Amino acid sequence: MTEQQTCPGCGGARGTEKTEHSVETDGQGHQQPVRRTFWSPCSVCAGSGVLHR
């Protein structure tokens, strides 16, 4: 029988918020720093929130 354990990577939240930083050029040719924040499935538990042991 397998035992379920709360994922230590996301704490059972099934994912984590990630931030991506880049530099983009605007319409006038000026470089601007850009930061995007997004939700992504946990890489430890593949988004299930638990580990099976």
Biopython code that builds the backbone (N, CA, C, O; Angstrom):
import numpy as np
from Bio.PDB.StructureBuilder import StructureBuilder

atoms = [
    (1, "MET", "N", (0.838, -1.176, 0.000)),
    (1, "MET", "CA", (0.000, 0.000, 0.000)),
    (1, "MET", "C", (0.887, 1.245, 0.000)),
    (1, "MET", "O", (1.859, 1.314, 0.752)),
    (2, "THR", "N", (0.560, 2.217, -0.832)),
    (2, "THR", "CA", (1.364, 3.439, -0.882)),
    (2, "THR", "C", (0.800, 4.482, 0.075)),
    (2, "THR", "O", (-0.400, 4.533, 0.344)),
    (3, "GLU", "N", (1.690, 5.292, 0.568)),
    (3, "GLU", "CA", (1.325, 6.356, 1.497)),
    (3, "GLU", "C", (1.456, 7.694, 0.789)),
    (3, "GLU", "O", (2.444, 7.930, 0.094)),
    (4, "GLN", "N", (0.479, 8.571, 0.956)),
    (4, "GLN", "CA", (0.544, 9.898, 0.355)),
    (4, "GLN", "C", (1.176, 10.875, 1.336)),
    (4, "GLN", "O", (0.883, 10.861, 2.531)),
    (5, "GLN", "N", (2.038, 11.714, 0.810)),
    (5, "GLN", "CA", (2.718, 12.716, 1.615)),
    (5, "GLN", "C", (2.566, 14.059, 0.907)),
    (5, "GLN", "O", (2.704, 14.141, -0.314)),
    (6, "THR", "N", (2.282, 15.112, 1.676)),
    (6, "THR", "CA", (2.199, 16.453, 1.085)),
    (6, "THR", "C", (3.531, 16.788, 0.426)),
    (6, "THR", "O", (4.597, 16.577, 1.004)),
    (7, "CYS", "N", (3.453, 17.306, -0.776)),
    (7, "CYS", "CA", (4.660, 17.633, -1.537)),
    (7, "CYS", "C", (5.484, 18.695, -0.814)),
    (7, "CYS", "O", (4.957, 19.750, -0.461)),
    (8, "PRO", "N", (6.772, 18.428, -0.591)),
    (8, "PRO", "CA", (7.625, 19.427, 0.057)),
    (8, "PRO", "C", (7.979, 20.597, -0.868)),
    (8, "PRO", "O", (8.391, 21.653, -0.388)),
    (9, "GLY", "N", (7.827, 20.427, -2.159)),
    (9, "GLY", "CA", (8.165, 21.478, -3.111)),
    (9, "GLY", "C", (7.143, 22.603, -3.153)),
    (9, "GLY", "O", (7.508, 23.770, -3.290)),
    (10, "CYS", "N", (5.854, 22.256, -3.035)),
    (10, "CYS", "CA", (4.797, 23.272, -3.131)),
    (10, "CYS", "C", (3.921, 23.337, -1.891)),
    (10, "CYS", "O", (3.027, 24.179, -1.807)),
    (11, "GLY", "N", (4.166, 22.464, -0.934)),
    (11, "GLY", "CA", (3.361, 22.460, 0.291)),
    (11, "GLY", "C", (1.918, 22.045, 0.055)),
    (11, "GLY", "O", (1.038, 22.401, 0.839)),
    (12, "GLY", "N", (1.667, 21.305, -1.004)),
    (12, "GLY", "CA", (0.318, 20.854, -1.333)),
    (12, "GLY", "C", (-0.471, 21.834, -2.188)),
    (12, "GLY", "O", (-1.630, 21.570, -2.508)),
    (13, "ALA", "N", (0.129, 22.958, -2.564)),
    (13, "ALA", "CA", (-0.576, 23.982, -3.356)),
    (13, "ALA", "C", (-0.712, 23.604, -4.825)),
    (13, "ALA", "O", (-1.436, 24.272, -5.563)),
    (14, "ARG", "N", (-0.036, 22.555, -5.264)),
    (14, "ARG", "CA", (-0.082, 22.014, -6.620)),
    (14, "ARG", "C", (0.682, 22.844, -7.644)),
    (14, "ARG", "O", (0.712, 22.490, -8.823)),
    (15, "GLY", "N", (1.294, 23.932, -7.217)),
    (15, "GLY", "CA", (2.068, 24.754, -8.129)),
    (15, "GLY", "C", (2.734, 25.890, -7.385)),
    (15, "GLY", "O", (2.557, 26.057, -6.178)),
    (16, "THR", "N", (3.495, 26.661, -8.120)),
    (16, "THR", "CA", (4.187, 27.790, -7.520)),
    (16, "THR", "C", (4.127, 28.976, -8.467)),
    (16, "THR", "O", (3.994, 28.818, -9.681)),
    (17, "GLU", "N", (4.227, 30.162, -7.893)),
    (17, "GLU", "CA", (4.276, 31.364, -8.707)),
    (17, "GLU", "C", (5.719, 31.580, -9.150)),
    (17, "GLU", "O", (6.643, 31.520, -8.339)),
    (18, "LYS", "N", (5.900, 31.828, -10.419)),
    (18, "LYS", "CA", (7.236, 32.029, -10.962)),
    (18, "LYS", "C", (7.313, 33.421, -11.582)),
    (18, "LYS", "O", (6.300, 33.965, -12.021)),
    (19, "THR", "N", (8.508, 33.993, -11.618)),
    (19, "THR", "CA", (8.728, 35.310, -12.205)),
    (19, "THR", "C", (9.784, 35.200, -13.290)),
    (19, "THR", "O", (10.833, 34.588, -13.092)),
    (20, "GLU", "N", (9.496, 35.797, -14.436)),
    (20, "GLU", "CA", (10.407, 35.794, -15.577)),
    (20, "GLU", "C", (10.823, 37.234, -15.859)),
    (20, "GLU", "O", (9.977, 38.125, -15.932)),
    (21, "HIS", "N", (12.104, 37.459, -16.013)),
    (21, "HIS", "CA", (12.638, 38.788, -16.309)),
    (21, "HIS", "C", (13.237, 38.789, -17.717)),
    (21, "HIS", "O", (13.906, 37.836, -18.118)),
    (22, "SER", "N", (12.989, 39.867, -18.460)),
    (22, "SER", "CA", (13.597, 40.006, -19.778)),
    (22, "SER", "C", (13.699, 41.486, -20.127)),
    (22, "SER", "O", (13.212, 42.348, -19.395)),
    (23, "VAL", "N", (14.328, 41.756, -21.238)),
    (23, "VAL", "CA", (14.431, 43.121, -21.761)),
    (23, "VAL", "C", (13.834, 43.098, -23.160)),
    (23, "VAL", "O", (14.193, 42.264, -23.992)),
    (24, "GLU", "N", (12.914, 44.030, -23.405)),
    (24, "GLU", "CA", (12.262, 44.100, -24.712)),
    (24, "GLU", "C", (12.414, 45.508, -25.289)),
    (24, "GLU", "O", (12.589, 46.482, -24.557)),
    (25, "THR", "N", (12.343, 45.587, -26.594)),
    (25, "THR", "CA", (12.447, 46.878, -27.281)),
    (25, "THR", "C", (11.043, 47.386, -27.576)),
    (25, "THR", "O", (10.217, 46.664, -28.134)),
    (26, "ASP", "N", (10.777, 48.648, -27.193)),
    (26, "ASP", "CA", (9.453, 49.219, -27.461)),
    (26, "ASP", "C", (9.375, 49.727, -28.903)),
    (26, "ASP", "O", (10.337, 49.600, -29.661)),
    (27, "GLY", "N", (8.251, 50.292, -29.272)),
    (27, "GLY", "CA", (8.021, 50.751, -30.638)),
    (27, "GLY", "C", (8.944, 51.876, -31.083)),
    (27, "GLY", "O", (9.072, 52.132, -32.280)),
    (28, "GLN", "N", (9.587, 52.550, -30.136)),
    (28, "GLN", "CA", (10.493, 53.647, -30.470)),
    (28, "GLN", "C", (11.959, 53.232, -30.414)),
    (28, "GLN", "O", (12.852, 54.068, -30.547)),
    (29, "GLY", "N", (12.202, 51.943, -30.216)),
    (29, "GLY", "CA", (13.567, 51.429, -30.206)),
    (29, "GLY", "C", (14.275, 51.480, -28.861)),
    (29, "GLY", "O", (15.470, 51.195, -28.780)),
    (30, "HIS", "N", (13.556, 51.839, -27.808)),
    (30, "HIS", "CA", (14.160, 51.891, -26.475)),
    (30, "HIS", "C", (13.979, 50.542, -25.766)),
    (30, "HIS", "O", (12.920, 49.920, -25.847)),
    (31, "GLN", "N", (15.014, 50.115, -25.087)),
    (31, "GLN", "CA", (14.928, 48.873, -24.332)),
    (31, "GLN", "C", (14.245, 49.125, -22.990)),
    (31, "GLN", "O", (14.530, 50.108, -22.306)),
    (32, "GLN", "N", (13.349, 48.229, -22.634)),
    (32, "GLN", "CA", (12.591, 48.335, -21.396)),
    (32, "GLN", "C", (12.678, 47.013, -20.625)),
    (32, "GLN", "O", (12.514, 45.948, -21.221)),
    (33, "PRO", "N", (12.931, 47.060, -19.315)),
    (33, "PRO", "CA", (12.890, 45.825, -18.535)),
    (33, "PRO", "C", (11.440, 45.359, -18.394)),
    (33, "PRO", "O", (10.537, 46.170, -18.191)),
    (34, "VAL", "N", (11.228, 44.062, -18.503)),
    (34, "VAL", "CA", (9.888, 43.488, -18.409)),
    (34, "VAL", "C", (9.924, 42.362, -17.385)),
    (34, "VAL", "O", (10.834, 41.533, -17.383)),
    (35, "ARG", "N", (8.917, 42.348, -16.515)),
    (35, "ARG", "CA", (8.797, 41.268, -15.525)),
    (35, "ARG", "C", (7.406, 40.661, -15.669)),
    (35, "ARG", "O", (6.403, 41.374, -15.627)),
    (36, "ARG", "N", (7.351, 39.357, -15.837)),
    (36, "ARG", "CA", (6.085, 38.640, -15.947)),
    (36, "ARG", "C", (6.004, 37.630, -14.804)),
    (36, "ARG", "O", (6.968, 36.918, -14.524)),
    (37, "THR", "N", (4.860, 37.576, -14.158)),
    (37, "THR", "CA", (4.629, 36.615, -13.089)),
    (37, "THR", "C", (3.547, 35.648, -13.562)),
    (37, "THR", "O", (2.540, 36.070, -14.130)),
    (38, "PHE", "N", (3.754, 34.353, -13.330)),
    (38, "PHE", "CA", (2.783, 33.361, -13.774)),
    (38, "PHE", "C", (2.780, 32.173, -12.824)),
    (38, "PHE", "O", (3.738, 31.950, -12.084)),
    (39, "TRP", "N", (1.699, 31.420, -12.856)),
    (39, "TRP", "CA", (1.517, 30.227, -12.035)),
    (39, "TRP", "C", (1.928, 29.024, -12.863)),
    (39, "TRP", "O", (1.559, 28.912, -14.032)),
    (40, "SER", "N", (2.694, 28.121, -12.256)),
    (40, "SER", "CA", (3.184, 26.957, -12.975)),
    (40, "SER", "C", (3.016, 25.707, -12.104)),
    (40, "SER", "O", (3.210, 25.782, -10.890)),
    (41, "PRO", "N", (2.660, 24.560, -12.695)),
    (41, "PRO", "CA", (2.563, 23.335, -11.913)),
    (41, "PRO", "C", (3.901, 23.017, -11.233)),
    (41, "PRO", "O", (4.965, 23.266, -11.799)),
    (42, "CYS", "N", (3.841, 22.481, -10.052)),
    (42, "CYS", "CA", (5.036, 22.124, -9.293)),
    (42, "CYS", "C", (5.857, 21.088, -10.054)),
    (42, "CYS", "O", (5.311, 20.112, -10.569)),
    (43, "SER", "N", (7.159, 21.300, -10.124)),
    (43, "SER", "CA", (8.033, 20.374, -10.838)),
    (43, "SER", "C", (8.361, 19.136, -10.001)),
    (43, "SER", "O", (8.828, 18.134, -10.543)),
    (44, "VAL", "N", (8.125, 19.192, -8.698)),
    (44, "VAL", "CA", (8.411, 18.051, -7.835)),
    (44, "VAL", "C", (7.292, 17.006, -7.905)),
    (44, "VAL", "O", (7.560, 15.810, -8.017)),
    (45, "CYS", "N", (6.030, 17.469, -7.837)),
    (45, "CYS", "CA", (4.894, 16.538, -7.798)),
    (45, "CYS", "C", (4.078, 16.544, -9.097)),
    (45, "CYS", "O", (3.057, 15.861, -9.181)),
    (46, "ALA", "N", (4.505, 17.288, -10.086)),
    (46, "ALA", "CA", (3.812, 17.403, -11.384)),
    (46, "ALA", "C", (2.396, 17.952, -11.222)),
    (46, "ALA", "O", (1.502, 17.615, -11.999)),
    (47, "GLY", "N", (2.196, 18.797, -10.213)),
    (47, "GLY", "CA", (0.899, 19.444, -10.030)),
    (47, "GLY", "C", (-0.124, 18.666, -9.245)),
    (47, "GLY", "O", (-1.275, 19.095, -9.160)),
    (48, "SER", "N", (0.244, 17.534, -8.663)),
    (48, "SER", "CA", (-0.730, 16.746, -7.900)),
    (48, "SER", "C", (-0.860, 17.200, -6.446)),
    (48, "SER", "O", (-1.888, 16.958, -5.813)),
    (49, "GLY", "N", (0.169, 17.853, -5.914)),
    (49, "GLY", "CA", (0.152, 18.309, -4.525)),
    (49, "GLY", "C", (0.599, 17.273, -3.509)),
    (49, "GLY", "O", (0.781, 17.588, -2.333)),
    (50, "VAL", "N", (0.776, 16.035, -3.964)),
    (50, "VAL", "CA", (1.196, 14.950, -3.065)),
    (50, "VAL", "C", (2.267, 14.086, -3.721)),
    (50, "VAL", "O", (2.404, 14.062, -4.944)),
    (51, "LEU", "N", (3.016, 13.384, -2.893)),
    (51, "LEU", "CA", (3.971, 12.385, -3.355)),
    (51, "LEU", "C", (3.510, 11.030, -2.836)),
    (51, "LEU", "O", (3.010, 10.930, -1.716)),
    (52, "HIS", "N", (3.672, 10.012, -3.624)),
    (52, "HIS", "CA", (3.298, 8.655, -3.217)),
    (52, "HIS", "C", (4.551, 7.898, -2.823)),
    (52, "HIS", "O", (5.504, 7.798, -3.596)),
    (53, "ARG", "N", (4.539, 7.375, -1.632)),
    (53, "ARG", "CA", (5.707, 6.638, -1.120)),
    (53, "ARG", "C", (5.325, 5.236, -0.766)),
    (53, "ARG", "O", (6.169, 4.460, -0.319)),
]
sb = StructureBuilder()
sb.init_structure("model")
sb.init_model(0)
sb.init_chain("A")
sb.init_seg("    ")
for serial, (resi, resn, name, xyz) in enumerate(atoms, 1):
    if name == "N":
        sb.init_residue(resn, " ", resi, " ")
    sb.init_atom(name, np.array(xyz, "f"), 0.0, 1.0, " ", f" {name:<3s}", serial, name[0])
structure = sb.get_structure()
